[in-house]
Amino acid sequence: MRSLEERTWSELGRVVEVEGWTGPPLLPYHVLPRRWTTTQLHHGQRLPTLLEDHPLTVTKLSNKMVLLNCVAVHRVDVHARDGVVHVISKPLPPAYTKTLADLVSADPKLTMFFTILGYADLVAWVRRTSPLTILAPTNAAFDLLPRRFIDSITYDMKYSPALQALARQHLVDGVECSLGLRTKVRLNTLEGRSLPVSCSASLTLTVGRATITTADVITSNGVLHYIDRVLIPPMALSLMQVARRAGATRFVQLVRKVGLFKDLVSFGPYTVFAPSNQALRALNRSVLRDRATLKKVVLYHITKGAQASYNLKDNQVLPSRLPGASLRVKIHPKIMSVEAGVVVSGDHFAFNGYVHILDSLLTPPTLSLARALALTPSLSRFTALVTQAGIWLWRELSQGAGPYTLLVVPDEDIETWATDTFTYYRIINDPRLLNQSLNTHLLEDLVMPRALQEGSTSLLRSRHSSRAALHLTVSQGRLSLRHASVSDDFILCTNGIILFIDTLLFP
């Protein structure tokens, strides 16, 4: 065959036509210089052809089908006297003599993707790595994303790990042809993520949420598929994308409504304590109609800095993005609470922070313990006892930084208890006993009843008492402290929390 004249090769080459091919005749591309049977072929093998610098890439699928440059071989090993014939389904598309990196850099439809590879320092690696598959998002795919997100993740050095993850999410080890993808269920990327693969009745391939628009562009070191969406790994998701995936869709809607969506998509780092959809049902409709008030509610749930739960400390105070407000963190065994909210799903990582899902809507406290005590009508008798004890306790409740837990007895429980025992009158008429009793009611830690687990016991120490710690137990859903029962109701204050019990505690 090599002795055929060049003109003959040219005539034969015109028989094999491939759309867009303007190079040499293609018939030599279908001829190999030696006998090759399928038993001699292995996955990823490069076979030289009579068309110089245009080798064939072998792909072997799990069902034993053989592909050459992503074209299926329908009949294999048809032996002849002077060689072997393999029947293929269509003419072989010629491989580009350049690398995948060269193809991406030269294609005007892939300028954004090439920029991502460049800032991720992966262009040289893609150029020399073989074999490799690239799922290349077009510029139109990047246009579907917020521009601020692209700018932040590309040009801000502190988001470099997210940029690296985004680039690696589009790279796959080995050659993955479209025919092979039809038989796959998952596709593993170099980012370490497994993407679902599906094929429609019309043979349209979908990888993750992206559709392959142009498949099987063969190069010297792999294959490239054009896709219509950007594949964003968890490492490169924004706070709002993470919150939506975690189920806080209503909170995301509120963020968008008050005009903070772009900030939480592109800037940071921030930590978002997002109320669950169920929790947001308690939001008053009048607040939803008042955009300024609603924005304050949203800002209160956001703090600066990326705060994972394992980095937070017990009783740590975080500055809220709502001016003048703060968020107090309480670490319990296996549970974390923030103000009155319990974290039901935490540590959802985003490239610009963390999202923690709360079981309740947070409201910033405005009253100190002393002020809340004085303004609660049902605590008038207990308030009178505090006043009788002296100025020291009022000063502690109003000016003390805390956090404290104040155990109070409602008027109706004091009435019941007073008629049953003379001890009440003995205590209120003896200043020393009264002070000792009220000392026992002021604890030097914040106790959040909603965060306590069934069967747990918490050791609490009063503010000015040297006696043994009090044991707060949870049994059958009820809280008890010594001989007193603790109500589920509470009042959250700027320097602590007020809990309701049904009897005075003896010193």
GIJOZI-V894675 format. One record per backbone hydrogen bond with DSSP energy under -1.0 kcal/mol. CO is the residue of the C=O (numbers start at 1). NH is the residue of the N-H. Records with the same first field share a line. If there is no record, write none. Layout:
# GIJOZI-V894675
CO: NH  NH
This chain:
# GIJOZI-V894675
1: 4
5: 9
6: 10
7: 11
8: 12
9: 13
10: 14
12: 15
18: 21
27: 30
28: 31  50
31: 50
37: 40
42: 45
45: 58
47: 56
51: 54
56: 47
57: 69
58: 44
59: 67
61: 64
65: 61
66: 73
67: 59
68: 71
71: 68
72: 89
75: 87
77: 79
78: 85
83: 80
85: 78
87: 74  75
98: 220
99: 103
100: 104
101: 105
102: 106
103: 107
107: 110
109: 139
110: 114
111: 115
112: 116
113: 117
114: 118
115: 119
116: 120
117: 122
118: 121
122: 126
123: 127
124: 128
125: 129
131: 174
132: 223
133: 172
134: 225
136: 227
138: 142
139: 143
142: 145
146: 150
147: 151
148: 152
149: 153
150: 154
151: 155
152: 156
156: 159
157: 160
159: 163
160: 164
161: 165
162: 166
163: 167
164: 168
165: 169
167: 170
168: 171
170: 135
171: 190
172: 133
177: 181
178: 182
180: 183
181: 184
185: 197
187: 195
189: 192
193: 189
195: 187
196: 208
198: 206
200: 203
204: 200
205: 212
206: 198
207: 210
210: 207
211: 228
214: 226
217: 224
218: 96
221: 132
222: 219
223: 134
224: 217
225: 136
226: 213  214
227: 138
233: 236
234: 237
237: 351
238: 242
239: 243
240: 244
241: 245
242: 246
243: 248
244: 247
247: 249
248: 252
249: 253
250: 254
251: 255
252: 256
253: 257
254: 258
255: 260
260: 264
261: 265
262: 266
263: 267
264: 239
269: 305
270: 354
271: 303
272: 356
274: 358
276: 280
278: 281
279: 282
280: 283
284: 288
285: 289
290: 294
291: 295
292: 296
293: 297
294: 298
295: 299
296: 300
298: 301
299: 302
301: 273
302: 321
303: 271
308: 311
313: 316
316: 329
318: 327
322: 325
325: 320
327: 318
328: 339
329: 315
330: 337
332: 335
335: 332
336: 343
337: 330
338: 341
341: 338
342: 359
345: 357
348: 355
350: 353
352: 270
353: 350
354: 272
355: 348
356: 274
357: 344  345
358: 276
367: 494
368: 372
369: 373
370: 374
371: 375
376: 379
377: 380
378: 411
379: 383
380: 384
381: 385
382: 386
383: 387
384: 388
385: 389
391: 395
392: 396
393: 397
394: 398
395: 399
396: 400
397: 370
404: 497
405: 443
406: 499
408: 501
410: 414
411: 415
412: 416
413: 417
414: 418
415: 419
417: 421
422: 426
423: 427
424: 428
425: 429
427: 430
430: 434
431: 435
432: 436
433: 437
434: 438
435: 439
436: 440
441: 407
442: 463
443: 405
448: 451
449: 452
453: 456
456: 474
458: 472
460: 470
461: 444
470: 460
472: 458
473: 480
474: 455
475: 478
478: 475
479: 486
480: 473
481: 484
484: 481
485: 502
491: 498
495: 404
496: 493
497: 406
498: 491
499: 408
500: 487
